[in-house]
Each structure stands twice: as structure tokens, then as C-alpha cells.
Amino acid sequence: MDANADTGGVVTSIECMIRGPEDKPLMEVDTDTIASGATGAVATAIEYHITSFSHCRFGLKFGTGDDTDTAPEVMALGVTFGR
């Protein structure tokens, strides 16, 4: 997050589950917030050899646009999956 002038910040979350004969429920693996007016970066690593999740999803919640709209919101997002 290079610039964040929104109200409510930016919240990222990762949820994973194990699908199979005995499905395990979806569980939150990580959630992070970059507060309004702040900059920063968030990184999360999931070690598949330990957890053996079969499915994961990534969520992004961006705060409201009720700022003065004179300041930019600049965000770069990347998600990489590998085994």
C-alpha cells in the first residue's frame, strides 16, 4: 500500500480448507489490516507440507471512498500460489 486515504483501511484475509472424504471446515489462516492513512506491505506464507490444505481463498476489503478524494489510493496486489 503506497497511499491509503480511504476511511476504514485495507483488510486482507486468507481462508483455507481441506476437501476430501472428511471435509474440514473453512478456517481463517491470516488477516491483516493497513490502517487509514498508513502505508505498508503484508506477506503471508502457508506451508502446505505442514497443513495440507487443498483449497485457499484470498479476500480484500477496501475502505469506503468517503474521504475528500483529493488524496490518491495506490495499491499493488500480488498473490502467488505454488506447491
N, C-alpha and C positions, 0 to 999 in steps of 0.2 A: 504494500500500500504506500504509494508515493505521496498522495494527497487525499485527505479524507475530511470533507467539510459537511458531511451529512449529519443528521440527527439520529442517533441510535447505533452508530458504529457499524462495523462489518463483522459478522459472525460466520465462522466456518465450522462444519461438523462432518465427521466420518462415522458411518454406521456400518457394521458388518454382521454377517450371519453364516451359519453352516447349514447347507441344504443337503439332504440325503434321507436315508430311511428313518432317521430320528432327527427331524429338523430342530435346530436350536433357534431360539427367537433372536430377532434383530437386536443388537446391542450397540450403544454408543461407545466408540473406541476413543474418540478425541473430539473436543470442541474448544475453539479459541475465539477470542474477541479482540479486535483492534478498535479502541475507543474512538469516539468522535473527536476530530481534530488531531488525532495521533497518526504517526506513520509506523511502519514496521513490516515484518515478514513472519510467516508461520510455516513450520515444516513438521510433518508427522511421518513416522516410519512404522509400518506394520510388518512384523516378522512372521511371514507365513509358515516357516518351519516350526514355529512355536505354537501358533494359534490355529493354523489350518482352516482359516475362513474360506468359504467357497464364493461368497458374494459380498461386495462392499459398494457403498454409495457415498457420494460426496455432496454436501449441501452448502449453499452460500446464501446468506441473508444480508441484504444491503439495507442500511438505514433509510429513513424517509428522505425525501427531497425537499424538506421544508426549510432548508437553510436559505440564505439570501440569494443564492445562485450567482453570486459574484466570485465565489471561490470554486476551483475545479475539484473533481474527484478523479483521481488517477490510480488505476488498479491494473496489475498484471496477474494473471491466474494461470497456473500450470498444474496439471495432475498427471502423474506418471505411474503406471502400473507395470510391474514386472515380476516374474517368478524366478 
